[in-house]
Amino acid sequence: MYQATKVVIITEMSILERVAEVIEAQGATGYTHSTAGGKGSRGKRSAGRGAQVAGLRQNVKIETIVANHDIAEAVIEAVAAAFFEHYSGIAYVEPVEILRPHKFKV
């Protein structure tokens, strides 16, 4: 097993593609996203197709694994600077153990 860092960003679905561009520009080799719902300082958000049909705002959870904490910090700072003043969002990092480190430039 190899050490790496996972970055998790939860934000508005409407900016997914733009956030993904920032993530990759900071050195991440890829990402995974899924719809997310919950409640926070900006109110309740529903997840899933029903929310989309009803016209409710959806959140997205974006995860990426990067080689080290420095890259993770660069990703979070760039995303926060670009989006979190005008869109809801939260970001955090977690240490992870991975297989196939060449996939993450470890």
Helices and strands as residue ranges (DSSP letters): E 2-12, G 13-15, H 16-25, E 32-36, E 38-40, E 43-45, H 49-53, E 59-66, H 69-83, E 89-98, G 101-104
